[in-house]
Amino acid sequence: MDRREWLLLSDERDMQDRRVRAAYEEGRRHGWSQGYEAGRDAEGAERDLAWRRNAGMIIAQLDPTSPHARQLAAIAVRAAESAQRRDHDEHWREYMQRARSTKLDARTEQQKAAVSGG
């Protein structure tokens, strides 16, 4: 190859490189703008949800007869019932573990009945 052919090949590769870089930059700008808008939309939805929750709690404190106050009370009751069931189950598991690990001749009548299932 002579010098002129090398220069033509080099120019062709430079043009190809410029086209690839331009396409990359265009894609990057497009992706950034879409991601930015999606982030703004998600933040707005999150802010609105937080505002509704906080407003609902304030309304519940100001007006205990509001539907939101009743909903919060129902949630609190369900949470308390769940905690009570969990505590009861945990207590029973510990009791049964103690009863099973107690020697047969040292078990109380209640432990014997619990372990035997009667």
N, C-alpha and C positions, 0 to 999 in steps of 0.2 A: 504494500500500500504506500502510496506516496503521501506527501504532506497534505495535499488538498483533500484526499479521501479521508484521512485521519481527522481533519477539521470538520468535514461534513458529518462524519460519524459522531464526533464529539458534540456538534450542535444538535444533532438529532436526539442524542441521549439527554442533553441539557433540557430540550423542549419536553421530552417525556417526563423528566424529573419535575419540571415546573407544573405540568398537568397533574401529576400524582400529588404533589404538595398542595396545589390549589384545591383539588378534590378533597384531600384530607382536611384542610382548613375549613372548607365549606361544611363538611360532615361534623367536624368538631363544634363549629359555631351553632349548627342546627341542633345537635345533641345537647349542648350546654343550655340553649334557650328552652328546649323542651323540658330538661331536667329542672331548670330554674322555675318554670311555670308550674310543673308538677309539685315541686317542693312548696311553693307559695300556696297552692290549692290545699295540700295536705295540712299545712300549718293553719290555714284559715278554718278548715273543718275541725281540727283539734282544738283551736281557740274557741270556736262556737260551742263545741260539746262541753268544754270546761266551763264556759260562761253559763250554759243552761244548768249544769250540775250545781254550780255555786248559787245561781239565782233560785233554783228549786229549794236548796237548803235554807236560804234566807227566807223564802216565802213560807216554808214549813215552820220556821221559828216564829214568824209574825202571825201566821194563821194556822193553828194546829188542826183545823177542820178541813184544810185544803186537800185535794187528791194527792198532791205530792207528799204531804205530811203523812197521810195514811200509807202511802207506798213505802216511805222510809221506815215507818214503824213496822210494817210487815217484813221488810228486809231484816231489820234488827231482831225481830222475833225468830225468824228462820235461822239467823246466824246463831242466836243463843241456843235454840233447840239443837242445832247441829253440834255446837260445842259441848252441850250437855250429853248428847249421845256418844260423842267421841270420848269424853271423860269417863262415862260409864263403861264403855267397851274396854278402854285402857285399864280401868280399875279391875274389871272382871278378868282380863287376861293375866294381870299381875297376881290376882287372888288364885286363879287356877294354877299358875306356875308355882306359887308357893305351896299350894295343896299337893300338887304332884311331886314336888321335891321333898316334902315332909315324909319321914319314915312312917311306914304303915301303923306301927303301934303308937306313934306320937300324934296321929291325925285326930282332929276334933270330929264330932259327929257331923257338923256342917261340911267339913272338908271331905269326909268319907262320902257323904251324899252327893256332893258336887262332882267328885272324881268318878263315882260310879254311875253318874247320870240320873240318879233318883233323888 
